Amino acid sequence: MAHTGLRPLWVLLLTPLAGVLVTLSLAPFGLWPAGIASCALYCYLLSTCAPRQALWRGWLFGLGLFGSGVSWVYVSIHVYGYASVPLAAFLTTLFCAGLALLHSLFAWTYVRHVRPLPGGMLLGFAALWVLFEWLRSWLLTGFPWLYLGYAHIDSWLAGWAPIVGVYGLSFICAVSGACLFLAWRNPRPVALLTYASLLAGLWGGAGLLKTVEWVAPAAEQPLSVALYQPNIPQQLKWRREQYPEILRQFDRALPEQHGHDIVLWPESALPRFYQQARDYLDPVAQQLQRNDATLITGIPWRDAGSEDYYNSIVALGAGEGLYHKQRLVPFGEYVPLESRLRGLIAFFDLPMSSFSAGPPGQDLLEANGYRIAPFICYEVVYPDLVARSARTADLLVTISNDSWFGASIGPLQHLQMAQMRALENGRYLLRGTNNGISAIIDHRGQILAQAPQFEEAVLTGEAQVMLGRTPAASFGTRPVISACALLLLLLLVIFHTFWRGGEAATTTE
């Protein structure tokens, strides 16, 4: 049986480490070369092993990746879901181990079907990687987290983002890692020149593209914005007796928010349905309207005469519009197999965990005559969902309540993904949260201002309306995904038409 020559202990150590390196490349660590090193090491570990070995190694890689990168779900399960430490640890491990099965399938597919192809260990590896990232974005409702490309929001490769988006960046990162591995394995001058030329084209091209301005500022003056971060403890927020104190807190913070064109409050800012909170919101909206200001706030919504309720955003005052969240978080906002799981443990009975999904194709919000594309929490991590609305929007707004993940790396990863959406679409993005990290992000994905985490704050600044579209906003992820699928198909055709044909001719002769 083919093997890499590595002892089982080294495989057991190096394969999860390769997964951990991806996490280190992302926020908050920001060691972007670690993602490329991860791909190089992964290529090495899968370079000569058999498909059965690849299944095991892929799972170990995925366990290292998700165990280090998303184990913060433990906080919501234990602290806010009231699961015991052993039960929370078990559910977190089960979650990470289940996600790791996708990398097990990736590794088997690569070794069995892609690695033998001409160019399979270089372009084939990267194309398959991107297709599996895309698969993870929709399979079983999707979990589009920990993509390689997010590490490059501040690297030289950021120049490619407005064209090819995060999936394109993942492809370039995977190709770069594969080049490093192949250059180490085959250091002949011709091979080294090939790999160096490919890397120079990708990285040098990114440097040139960073100078391109895909969008331009509108003639109007920037909008003055105020983002209120209330920092209300999650354990207290949904207690009925706390509601009067929450209203008093919002009242105390209102004077500092006056005088701005847009005021943004976070997801479920008031723990009441909009219809129940109008006695508070209507006077606030009227006061803002007199000053030509718009309040955009997250709040649960229930239609009259209906049992369905939604996680929503409304624009009030000098703006208007209503948006219901489309992409719900499993177990946080709805419970799969609800009839079987409700009541088993407190985690399956979290407050407001029976939301209905909003319909696709909803209208944008309007604020002071400008079109606002709204996204709630998890939605901002879906590139196509954001791009569809961003095409006709003047400004992007996302609200969240990352309190569920405490002082973990989760909120920092979430912020980085919001930065990528701003860069991809060439639009300023306002991010309002309950306890951080609220931020004003420009059209290049750079944070202009941010509020301190775990503190009550009113973050003020300016947001410039931009004109024009980036290629990524115009076409979404379809070109990159299609190109990766076609690339693998092309490699298969070449293999079976020329490679196998040549082998057969040689044998006949």
N, C-alpha and C positions, 0 to 999 in steps of 0.2 A: 504493500500500500504506500502511496506517495505521502511524504511528510516533509516538513520544513527543517527537520533536524533539531528542532527545539525540544527540550525536555518538557514533559507535561507541567512541571512546576512553573517554568518560564512562560508557557502559554497561559497558565492560570493567572500569572501576575501581569504580563504585558498586555493581554487582550482587554481586560477591564480598564487598564491604564490608558489605552488608546481612546476608549470612550470618555474617560474623565478629561482628557486633553481638550475635547470639544467644549465641555462646560467651562474650562479655564479660558478658552478663547472668547467667551461671551461675557456680558455684564454679570457681576460687577468687576470681574477680574481683568478683562480687556486684553488678555495676552493673545492677540489675533494670530501670531505665528503658530500657536499651539494647535489650532484647527488644521493647519496644513501638515504639521508634524503628525497629527492623529491619522490623517489620510495616508501618509507615507508609511506609518507603522502598520496600519490596517492592511494596506496592500501587501506588505511583507508577510504578515501573518496568514494571508489568504493566497500567497503566491504559488505554493506547491501542494497545499493540503487537499485531501479528497473531499467530495461533497458532504459526506457524513461528518467529517471533522469540521467543515465550514459551518454546519448547523450549530454546533456547540460553540465555536469561536464567535460566530455572529451574536449568539445569545449573550455570551460574556461581554462582548463589546457593548451591546445594548444595555446590559445591566450596569456597566460602568457609567455609560452616558446618562441614563435616566435616574440611576441611583444617586449620582452626584448632582444632576441638573434639575430634577423635579421632585425630589423627596420632601420639598417644602409642603407638599399636600398633607404631610403629617400634622402640621400646625392646625389646619382647618378641621381635620378629623379628630384630633385629640383635644385641642384647646376649645374650639367652638362647636365641635360635634359631640363633645363629652364622652368620647370613647376612651376606655382605659388605655394605659401605656402599651401593654402587650397587644391589645386588639388594634390600636392605631398603628403600631409598628407592623403588624401582620398585614393590614389592609394597604399600607404604604408599600410594603415589599411586594405584595400581590400586584399592585398597580404598576410598579416599575418593571417587575418580571414579565408581566403581560405585554407591556409596550416593547420590551426587549425581544419578544418573539418576532416582531417585524424585521429586526436586524438579523435574526436567525434566518428568516426567509430571504432577505437581501443577500446574505453571504452564500447561501446554498445556490441561489439563482446565478450569482456572479461566477462562482467556481464551476458550476455545472454547465452553464450556457453561454456566459459572456467571456470569461477568461480565455477560452481556446480561440476566440475570434482574432483575426488580424486587427491590431489596435484595441483589442478588448481590455488589456491591462492598463490602458491609458484613457482613451476617450470613452470606451465602454464602461469602465469603472465609474467615471464621473456622470455619464448619462444615466446609468442605473441608479446611482445615488440620488440624483435629482428626482427621478420617477418615484422612488420610495419616499422621499420627503413629501412629494405631492400626494401620494397614496395616503400618507399619514394625515393629510389635511382634511380628508373627507371620510375615511373608513371609520365605521362605528361612531358617526357624528364628528370625528376629526379631533386631532390634537396637534396643531401646527406649531410646535414649540421646539426650541433647540436646533434650529436650522443653522448650518455652517455659515451661510451668507450674512447672518446678523452680526457676526464678529467684525465686519468690515465697514461699519457705519462711519468709522473715523480713519480707516486705512486708505492707502492709495487706490484700492479697488473700488472705493465709493463712487468713482467716476462712471462706472458701469451701471450703477443702480437705477438711474432714471431711464435706462434703455432696457435692461434685462431683468431688473428687479432682484428680489432676494434669491430666487431660484437660480438665476444666472450667476449670481455671486457664489452660490454653493457649487455650481458647476466649475467655475474658475478655481475655486479653492480646492476642490477634489482633483482636478487636473494637475494643479500645482503640486499637491502631495504625491500623486502618481508619478509625475516627472522626477521628483526627488528620489523616489524609490528606484525607478528604472535607471536613472543615472548612476545610482550606487551599484545596482546589479550589473549594469552593462556600461562600463566607463570607456568604451571605445570612442575615438574622436568624432566619428560620424554620428554616433548616437548622442553623444554629449552636445554636439552642435545642434542637432534636431530639437532636443529638449530645451536647450538654452534659447533657441529661436522662438519656440512656442511660448515660453515664459516671458521673454522680452516683448513679444507682441501683445500678450494679455496684460501684463503689468505696465508696459510703456504706453499702450493704448489707453489704459485707465488714467494715467497721468495727464494725457492730452485731453481726455474727455472731461476731467474735473474742471477744465477752463471753459467748457461750453455752458452757456446760459440757455436752458430750455424754456424758461419762463421769464417774464419781465414784470416789474412792479406796475400796478395800475396808477393812473394819474392822481387818484384820490389820496388824501392823507391817510396814514396808518390808523387802524382802529385802536382805540384805547380800551384795554380789557382788564377785568379784575376777576381772579379765580379764588373762590373761598374754599379753604380746606379746614373743615370744622374739627377734625380729629376727635370724633365721638367714639368712645370705646364700644367695640362690637357687642360685648356682653350686656351693655346697658341700652343700646340703641332701640331695640324692639320691645323694651319693657313699657307697658302702658303708662306707668307712673312717671316715666322720664320725659314724656312728650312735652309737658309745659316747660321744663327746664331747657329742652332742645330749642323750643321756640324763643325763649329768652336769650339763649346764646346767639341765635341767628339775628335777633334784634340788636344785640350789642355790636355785632360785626357789620351791620348794614351801613352806618355812616361812612365807614372807610371804603365802601364799594360804590358810593355815589360819585357821579361825575365821570363815569366810564361808559363807553358805547355798549359794551357787552359785559354782563355779569354772569359768571359760570359757577353753578353749584354741582356737587358730585352726584354719583349714582345713588338713587333712593335717598336723597338729601333729607327729606322729611319722611319719617316712618309711618306714613298714612297714604291711603289712596288719594289721588288728586282731588277726587270729588269730595273727600272728607276734609281736605286741607285748604279748600278755597277760601274759607273765612280768614286764613292767614295770608295766602298767596295773592289774592285779588287786590288788597290794599297795597302790598309791596309792588305788584305789577303796575298799578295805577300811578304810584309815585315815580317809578322808573320811566313810565311812558311820558309823563310831563317833562322829563329831562331828555327825551329822545333816546332812551336806553332800553336794552333788551335783557331780560333774565332768561337764561337757558338752564334748566334744572332737571335732574333725574328724579323721577317719582313713580311709584307704582300706579297703575291705571286700571280701572274696572269699568267696562261699559254698562250702562243702565240696563237692567233686566237680563244680564248675562252672568254666568258663573265663571267665565274666563277672566283672567286678569293678566296684565303685561308689565314687564320691566320697561319703562318708557322714559322719553325725554320730551319736555314741552318747552316752547318758546313763548314768553309772555311779555307784556309791556309794548315796546315799539317793534316787536317781532311777533311771529305766529308760526304755528306748526306743531305737529305731534308725530313722534316716531316710536314704534314698538320694536323692541329688540328681536332680531331674527335668529341669531345663533345663541342658543341657551347652553349653559354649563351643566353637564350631567351631574346629578346629585346636589349641586348647589342651587340650580334654578328649576330643575325637574328631576324626577326620580324614575329611571328606567325600571320596568317591571314593578311599577308602583304598588299594585295590589299585593304583591308578594313581599316587598321590602319594607313598606311603611310599618313602623312600630317595632321592627326588630331591634334596632339600636337608635340612640338619639341622633346620630349622624344622618339618618334617613328622614328625620323630621325637623330639619333646620327651618328657621323662619323664612317665609316667602319662598318655598321650594316647590311650588306647583304652578309656575308661570306657564303661560301659553306663548308660542312663538308668533311673532308678528309676520305679516305677509311680505313677500318680496316686492320690489318696485315701489316702495313708499316714496312720497314726495320729500324733498329736502325741507329743512327748516328755513325760515327767513328771519333775519335780524338786521334792522336798520336798512332794509333794502338789499342786503347781501344774502347770497345763498349759502347755507351752512349744511355740510354733510355730517350727520351725527352717527356716532358709534358708541356702543355701551360695552365697557370692560373687554371681554374676551373677543369681541368682534373685530377689534383693530388688528388682530394677529392674522386675519384672513386677507391676503393681498387683493384677490379679485373682488371681494365684497367692498373693500375700500375704493378700489379703482373705479368700479361702476358708478359710485356716487361722486367721486372726486372729479370726474370728467366735466361735470356741469356745476361744480361748487367753487365758491370763492374762498372758502375757509373750511378746515377740517376740525371737528370737535370730538373728543372722546372723554367719557366720564367713567369712573371706576370706583370700586370699593375694595382696595387690596388689603384691607384690615384682616381679611380671612387668612392671610399668609404671614402675619406678624413681622418680625424682624429678620425674615429670611431673604434669600436672593431672588425670590419670585417677583416682587414688585420692581426690582431693578432690571430684570430681564424683560418684564412687561413694558417698561419705559423705553428700553432700547428698541423693541419692536415697533412702538409708536413712532420713534425717530425714523425708522426705515420707511414707514408708510409716508411720512412727510417728504422724505428724499425721493422716493419712487414717484410720487405724484406732483412734486414741485409746488406744494401748498404749505402755508403755515398751519400748524396744528396746536390746538389748545387742549391740554390734558388736565382735567379736574378730578381730584380724588378726595376720599374722606380723610385719610391720614398720610398721604404721600404715595408717590411723588408727583405733586402737581407741577406742571411745567408749561412754558411757552417755547415752542419749537419752530424754527424757521424752515423755509422751503428746501434747505440743504441738509435737513435733519439735525441741525445743531441746536443745542439747548441755549436759549437766550436768557432764561431766568427759571429758577425752580424754587419751590418752597422746601424748607427743612422737613424731613420725615418725622412723623410722630409729634408734630406740634400744630396747634391751631395757627392759621396764617391767612392773610389776604395777599395774594401774589398779584402785582400789577405790572403792566407793561404795554407793549404795542404789538399789533399783528398786521402785517402788510398783505393786502389783497394782491394776488399774482394773476397775470394774464398768460394764456397759452397752455399747452399740454406737453407733457413728457411722452415719449414712446410707451413707457411702462403704463402710464395712465390711459393712453389711447387703446392699447391692445391687450392689457392685462398679462396674465401668465401663459396664455395659450401658445404664443410663438415659441417660448422656451421649452415648455412641456412637449409640444409637437416636435420640435427640433431634436430633443433627446430621444423620443420614441423613433423618429425617422433615422436618426444616427445608428441606433441599435439595429434597426431593420436593414439599413445599408450594410453594416458590418456582417450581418447574417447572409445577405445576398452575395457579397464578395467572397465570403468563406465557402459557401456551397457552390458558387459558380466557378470561381477561379482557384481557390485554395485546394478544395477537395478534388476539383477537376484536374489540377496539376499533379496531385498525389496519385490519382488514378492513372494518368498518362504515364507517369514515371514507373508505376508498377507494371503496366502493360508492356512498356519497352523492356 
